[in-house]
Amino acid sequence: MNFIALVTIITLVIAGVFHFYWAFGGTFGLDKVIPTKDEKDLDGKDLFKPGKILTIIVGFIILSCAWVAYVLNFKDLSMIPYSEQIVYAGWFLSGVFALRSIGDFYVVGLFKKIKSTKFAEFDTKYFIPLTSYWAITFALLTYQV
């Protein structure tokens, strides 16, 4: 297994496991992963409160992304049903992660306006580079197939 695919799979699995941890009551890091309103102007309130079910669904989606990366790394998709769809999924995920890196022009991504919150700090330092990495690696893994 090539190193880029391995790092991608491991980081996606960690992200997925964290979502299950949060869904079942864990709090470590939770204050840094939910976007908040600008502390100066809008009291620093969470912009949304994801429920347990939604957080579990997101965890499964992220683990599915890890599985797609694993399958794409095999390069011989002939043994896998729906191999053409796996290739489309790889390109789709590359695009989704690229869009996440760019952001919504308000609270997440490269062009966010709210920059004074814990989430904004972690988004800039960790989440944008990570999602950019995933966008590039999914493009590379899909291209190599």
C-alpha positions as a Markdown table, in Angstrom:
| # | Residue | x | y | z |
|---|---|---|---|---|
| 1 | Met | 0.0 | 0.0 | 0.0 |
| 2 | Asn | 1.5 | 3.3 | -0.9 |
| 3 | Phe | 2.2 | 5.8 | 1.8 |
| 4 | Ile | -0.1 | 8.6 | 0.6 |
| 5 | Ala | -3.1 | 6.2 | 0.6 |
| 6 | Leu | -2.2 | 4.8 | 4.0 |
| 7 | Val | -2.0 | 8.3 | 5.5 |
| 8 | Thr | -5.3 | 9.2 | 3.9 |
| 9 | Ile | -7.0 | 6.1 | 5.1 |
| 10 | Ile | -5.7 | 6.5 | 8.7 |
| 11 | Thr | -6.7 | 10.2 | 8.9 |
| 12 | Leu | -10.2 | 9.4 | 7.6 |
| 13 | Val | -10.6 | 6.5 | 10.0 |
| 14 | Ile | -9.5 | 8.8 | 12.9 |
| 15 | Ala | -12.0 | 11.5 | 11.8 |
| 16 | Gly | -14.8 | 8.9 | 11.5 |
| 17 | Val | -14.1 | 7.4 | 15.0 |
| 18 | Phe | -14.1 | 10.9 | 16.5 |
| 19 | His | -17.6 | 11.4 | 15.2 |
| 20 | Phe | -18.8 | 8.2 | 16.9 |
| 21 | Tyr | -17.0 | 9.4 | 20.1 |
| 22 | Trp | -18.8 | 12.7 | 20.0 |
| 23 | Ala | -22.2 | 11.0 | 19.1 |
| 24 | Phe | -21.9 | 8.9 | 22.2 |
| 25 | Gly | -21.1 | 11.7 | 24.6 |
| 26 | Gly | -17.4 | 12.5 | 24.2 |
| 27 | Thr | -16.4 | 16.1 | 24.5 |
| 28 | Phe | -12.7 | 16.2 | 23.8 |
| 29 | Gly | -12.2 | 18.7 | 21.0 |
| 30 | Leu | -15.8 | 19.3 | 20.5 |
| 31 | Asp | -15.5 | 23.1 | 21.1 |
| 32 | Lys | -13.0 | 23.3 | 18.2 |
| 33 | Val | -15.0 | 21.5 | 15.5 |
| 34 | Ile | -18.4 | 23.2 | 15.6 |
| 35 | Pro | -18.5 | 26.6 | 13.9 |
| 36 | Thr | -19.5 | 29.5 | 16.2 |
| 37 | Lys | -20.7 | 33.0 | 15.6 |
| 38 | Asp | -18.1 | 35.8 | 15.9 |
| 39 | Glu | -17.4 | 36.2 | 19.6 |
| 40 | Lys | -17.2 | 40.0 | 19.3 |
| 41 | Asp | -20.5 | 40.6 | 17.5 |
| 42 | Leu | -22.7 | 37.6 | 18.1 |
| 43 | Asp | -21.9 | 36.1 | 21.5 |
| 44 | Gly | -19.9 | 33.1 | 20.3 |
| 45 | Lys | -23.0 | 30.8 | 20.0 |
| 46 | Asp | -22.7 | 27.6 | 18.0 |
| 47 | Leu | -24.2 | 28.0 | 14.5 |
| 48 | Phe | -25.7 | 24.5 | 14.8 |
| 49 | Lys | -26.1 | 21.6 | 17.2 |
| 50 | Pro | -25.6 | 18.4 | 15.3 |
| 51 | Gly | -27.7 | 15.6 | 16.9 |
| 52 | Lys | -26.6 | 12.1 | 17.7 |
| 53 | Ile | -28.0 | 10.5 | 14.6 |
| 54 | Leu | -26.5 | 13.1 | 12.2 |
| 55 | Thr | -23.1 | 12.7 | 13.9 |
| 56 | Ile | -23.3 | 8.9 | 13.5 |
| 57 | Ile | -24.2 | 9.3 | 9.9 |
| 58 | Val | -21.3 | 11.6 | 9.2 |
| 59 | Gly | -19.0 | 9.1 | 11.0 |
| 60 | Phe | -20.2 | 6.4 | 8.6 |
| 61 | Ile | -19.8 | 8.6 | 5.6 |
| 62 | Ile | -16.2 | 9.5 | 6.6 |
| 63 | Leu | -15.4 | 5.8 | 7.1 |
| 64 | Ser | -16.9 | 5.1 | 3.7 |
| 65 | Cys | -14.5 | 7.7 | 2.3 |
| 66 | Ala | -11.6 | 5.7 | 3.9 |
| 67 | Trp | -13.0 | 2.5 | 2.2 |
| 68 | Val | -13.1 | 4.3 | -1.2 |
| 69 | Ala | -9.4 | 5.3 | -0.7 |
| 70 | Tyr | -8.5 | 1.8 | 0.2 |
| 71 | Val | -10.3 | 0.3 | -2.9 |
| 72 | Leu | -8.8 | 2.9 | -5.2 |
| 73 | Asn | -5.3 | 2.0 | -4.0 |
| 74 | Phe | -5.8 | -1.6 | -5.2 |
| 75 | Lys | -5.6 | -0.3 | -8.8 |
| 76 | Asp | -7.2 | -3.6 | -10.0 |
| 77 | Leu | -10.9 | -2.8 | -9.6 |
| 78 | Ser | -12.0 | -5.8 | -11.8 |
| 79 | Met | -12.6 | -7.9 | -8.7 |
| 80 | Ile | -14.8 | -5.3 | -7.1 |
| 81 | Pro | -18.4 | -4.9 | -8.0 |
| 82 | Tyr | -19.4 | -1.4 | -9.3 |
| 83 | Ser | -15.8 | -0.5 | -10.0 |
| 84 | Glu | -16.8 | 2.3 | -12.3 |
| 85 | Gln | -18.8 | 3.9 | -9.6 |
| 86 | Ile | -15.8 | 3.7 | -7.2 |
| 87 | Val | -13.8 | 5.8 | -9.7 |
| 88 | Tyr | -16.7 | 8.3 | -9.9 |
| 89 | Ala | -16.8 | 8.3 | -6.1 |
| 90 | Gly | -13.1 | 9.1 | -6.0 |
| 91 | Trp | -13.5 | 12.1 | -8.3 |
| 92 | Phe | -16.6 | 13.2 | -6.4 |
| 93 | Leu | -14.8 | 13.0 | -3.0 |
| 94 | Ser | -11.9 | 14.9 | -4.4 |
| 95 | Gly | -14.3 | 17.7 | -5.4 |
| 96 | Val | -16.2 | 17.6 | -2.1 |
| 97 | Phe | -13.0 | 18.0 | -0.1 |
| 98 | Ala | -11.8 | 20.7 | -2.4 |
| 99 | Leu | -15.0 | 22.6 | -1.9 |
| 100 | Arg | -14.7 | 22.1 | 1.9 |
| 101 | Ser | -11.2 | 23.6 | 1.7 |
| 102 | Ile | -12.5 | 26.7 | -0.2 |
| 103 | Gly | -15.4 | 27.0 | 2.2 |
| 104 | Asp | -18.7 | 28.8 | 2.4 |
| 105 | Phe | -17.2 | 32.4 | 2.4 |
| 106 | Tyr | -18.6 | 32.9 | 5.9 |
| 107 | Val | -17.5 | 30.5 | 8.7 |
| 108 | Val | -15.4 | 27.7 | 7.0 |
| 109 | Gly | -12.7 | 27.4 | 4.5 |
| 110 | Leu | -10.0 | 29.6 | 3.0 |
| 111 | Phe | -12.2 | 32.6 | 2.4 |
| 112 | Lys | -14.2 | 32.7 | 5.7 |
| 113 | Lys | -15.2 | 36.0 | 7.2 |
| 114 | Ile | -15.4 | 34.9 | 10.8 |
| 115 | Lys | -11.8 | 34.5 | 11.9 |
| 116 | Ser | -11.8 | 35.2 | 15.7 |
| 117 | Thr | -13.2 | 31.9 | 17.1 |
| 118 | Lys | -11.6 | 28.7 | 18.2 |
| 119 | Phe | -13.2 | 26.9 | 15.3 |
| 120 | Ala | -11.8 | 29.5 | 12.8 |
| 121 | Glu | -8.3 | 29.0 | 14.3 |
| 122 | Phe | -8.5 | 25.2 | 14.0 |
| 123 | Asp | -10.1 | 25.5 | 10.6 |
| 124 | Thr | -7.1 | 27.5 | 9.4 |
| 125 | Lys | -4.4 | 25.5 | 11.1 |
| 126 | Tyr | -5.8 | 21.9 | 10.7 |
| 127 | Phe | -9.1 | 21.4 | 8.8 |
| 128 | Ile | -8.3 | 23.4 | 5.6 |
| 129 | Pro | -4.9 | 21.7 | 5.2 |
| 130 | Leu | -6.4 | 18.3 | 6.0 |
| 131 | Thr | -9.3 | 18.6 | 3.6 |
| 132 | Ser | -7.0 | 20.0 | 0.9 |
| 133 | Tyr | -4.7 | 17.0 | 1.4 |
| 134 | Trp | -7.7 | 14.7 | 1.0 |
| 135 | Ala | -8.8 | 16.5 | -2.1 |
| 136 | Ile | -5.4 | 16.1 | -3.7 |
| 137 | Thr | -4.9 | 12.5 | -2.6 |
| 138 | Phe | -8.4 | 11.4 | -3.8 |
| 139 | Ala | -7.6 | 13.0 | -7.2 |
| 140 | Leu | -4.2 | 11.2 | -7.3 |
| 141 | Leu | -5.6 | 7.8 | -6.2 |
| 142 | Thr | -8.4 | 8.1 | -8.7 |
| 143 | Tyr | -6.1 | 9.2 | -11.5 |
| 144 | Gln | -3.8 | 6.3 | -11.0 |
| 145 | Val | -6.6 | 3.7 | -11.6 |
